[in-house]
Every structure is written in C-alpha cells, then in structure tokens.
C-alpha cells in the first residue's frame, strides 16, 4: 500500500485546505487509489465511486472520515 499511503496523505492535506469537493475531483482521486488498495479497502473505494455518480458535492469533514476509514481498512494508521 506504499503508493496508496502517499495518495491518501496528499488527499488528507487537500481536505484540510478545502471546504467542498466536486464529484469529479473525488472520482479522479478514487480511480488513482483503485489499483493501489486491496480488500476490504477496495470495497470502500468502490462504494465511494458509486457516490460520485449520485452526489453533487462532498464536504471536507466527510472526506476526512472516509480517508480514516480507508486507512483502517487497509491496515494503516489514521
């Protein structure tokens, strides 16, 4: 999960400096993670990819919670 850790860390930094995210930005970052994580973290990525089709905006706090869950599912410290 080496590259995934870097991707998640970068996303967490971005979430600290923004209030909302477009579905397209979230989707782009999820696709970057898709090949970098394994089960059960991959299930979370797939779930969130579906949300990008259904939603208009994502809040930074919501993304930070998702990223903490993703790290936990991947066995990485939050």
Secondary structure, DSSP 4 states (H G I P E B T S, - for coil): -HHHHHHHHHHHHHHHH-SEEEHHHHHHHHHHHHTT--TTHHHHHHHHHHHHHH-SEEEHHHHHHHHHHHHHHTT---
